[in-house]
Amino acid sequence: MNQLIEFKIDGKECMGQKGQSIVDAAKDNHIYIPTLCNIPGIKPRGACRICSVRVNGRLMTACTSPIAEGMDIESKTPDIENLRKAIIELLFTEGNHFCPSCERSGNCELQALGYRYQMLVPRFKFQFTQRTVEASHPKLIKDHNRCILCKRCIRAIKDEKGRSLFAFGKRGHHVQINIDTKLSKNMTDNEAKEATEICPVGAILLKKGDGFCDPIGKRKYDHYAIGSEIETLEK
Amino acid sequence: MSKTIIATTSLAGCFGCHMSLLDIDEKILDLIELVEFNKSPINDIKEFTKMCDIGLIEGGCCNDENVHILKDFRAHCKILVSVGECAIMGGLPALRNNIPLQECLEEAYLNGPSVMGNNENAVIPNDEELPVILNKVYPCHEVVRIDYYLPGCPPRAELIWEALLALVTGDPLKLPYEVVKFD
C-alpha cells in the first residue's frame, strides 16, 4: 500500500510516497533538483553528484536516497547550488566540450545545466585531456571527448536477456565506454537511436544521423531552462 | 563626462564575435554616443594611442603574436573582457590541443587533401617574420588576468550590448536565460 510521508525541502512542506527517491518526491511537489546521471525508471546510480542535497548536516545524492518521515532537506541553499555549479564546471574542464562544434548542442543536458547555472567561465583549469573518437561500430560513433561517464548507456541499453550493450573499459582516469561488438551486432536503427538519446551529452552519436538538424532557436534548451517544466507548476 | 574608451582585438578567432558586436544594429548609434574606440579592427587603429577603459578580446592564444597583443591589451586596458568561446576556452582552434603540433603542421602544409601536389618542395612555413605557433591554444585567462567573460559562439549581440552598457553605466548586468549560450 502507498504510505504517505511528510518531509520538507528548503522549509516547504511536501508529501511523498514511501520508497520514493528525494528527486522523484521533489518533482511531485514541483521542486526541481538537478540531475544528470539519473534516468526515470532506471535504478539510480549516484554517479554525477549534481543532485546533492543536505540532510541532517550531511550531503547525500537525492537520486539514490529515499525520503523519510520528517526529513528536512536543504537543496537550494547558496552553498549547495555552488557545489552543483562546481561539479558542472569540473565536467566542462575535465573533458573536451567544444559546444560550437557539437551536434548535440542545444539538446545537451550538461550544457543545459551550464545555462541554468549561468556558467560564464569554469573556475578550474581546462585539462584538454587526450581522448579519442571511435567509429568502428557499424551504427554508432563514440566521442570520448564528450563522455561524462554517467553510466546511463550501461544501465539503460540492454538486450532481451538483460545484458548491457555498453560497459566501462580501462581503469582510473582512463575509463571509457565500450560497446559489446557481439551483443550489438544486430542492433536495429531504433535501438541505436535510443542509445544516442539516453546519452545526456553528445558522446554517442548515430553514424548516419541527421547531425545539426534542429536550427538554433528550435532546440530543447534554447528558450527554457532544464527543470523549468517541473517548476512552472510550482505554486 | 568623457566617453568610455574601448579597444577590441581578434586573436585566434574568426571575427564572428566582432560581427556579433555589429549585430546590435541601430544601437550602434547609441553605443557611439557612449564610447570612443581606440585600437580596434573596427576603425583600423593599429596601436594604442592612450589608456583604455575596456578591452574586448576575441579568440584565444595560438601563437606568440597573440600573447604579445594580449599582454599589450592588459597593459593598456583597465578592464579586459573575454568575448566568446575561443577567448574563454580556446574554442574550435583548441581542437588541435590533443594533436602534436608537428602533426598539425604536416597535415596543413604537406599531407592535407587540398595541399597534395601544391607544395613541391615540402616547405612548412618558417620565415622568422611569421608568428611562432604555440604548442597548444590557450584560453586568455591562462595568459593574463581577465575581468569578465561573455560566453557564446558568438556571444549574442544583446549580451555584448548589455555587458557594455553595464560596464559604461555601472549598472548591474542583466543576464536573462536566453543570452547565456555556449554556441
Chai-1 contact restraints between the chains, C-beta under 6 A:
chainA,res_idxA,chainB,res_idxB,connection_type,confidence,min_distance_angstrom,max_distance_angstrom,comment,restraint_id
A,C99,B,F182,contact,1.0,0.0,6.0,A-B,restraint_1
A,C99,B,D183,contact,1.0,0.0,6.0,A-B,restraint_2
A,P100,B,E85,contact,1.0,0.0,6.0,A-B,restraint_3
A,P100,B,C153,contact,1.0,0.0,6.0,A-B,restraint_4
A,P100,B,D183,contact,1.0,0.0,6.0,A-B,restraint_5
A,S101,B,L92,contact,1.0,0.0,6.0,A-B,restraint_6
A,S105,B,D183,contact,1.0,0.0,6.0,A-B,restraint_7
A,Q111,B,F182,contact,1.0,0.0,6.0,A-B,restraint_8
A,Y115,B,V180,contact,1.0,0.0,6.0,A-B,restraint_9
A,Q118,B,L175,contact,1.0,0.0,6.0,A-B,restraint_10
A,Q118,B,V180,contact,1.0,0.0,6.0,A-B,restraint_11
A,L120,B,Y149,contact,1.0,0.0,6.0,A-B,restraint_12
A,L120,B,P151,contact,1.0,0.0,6.0,A-B,restraint_13
A,V121,B,I88,contact,1.0,0.0,6.0,A-B,restraint_14
A,V121,B,Y149,contact,1.0,0.0,6.0,A-B,restraint_15
A,F126,B,M89,contact,1.0,0.0,6.0,A-B,restraint_16
A,F128,B,N97,contact,1.0,0.0,6.0,A-B,restraint_17
A,Q130,B,N98,contact,1.0,0.0,6.0,A-B,restraint_18
A,A225,B,Y177,contact,1.0,0.0,6.0,A-B,restraint_19
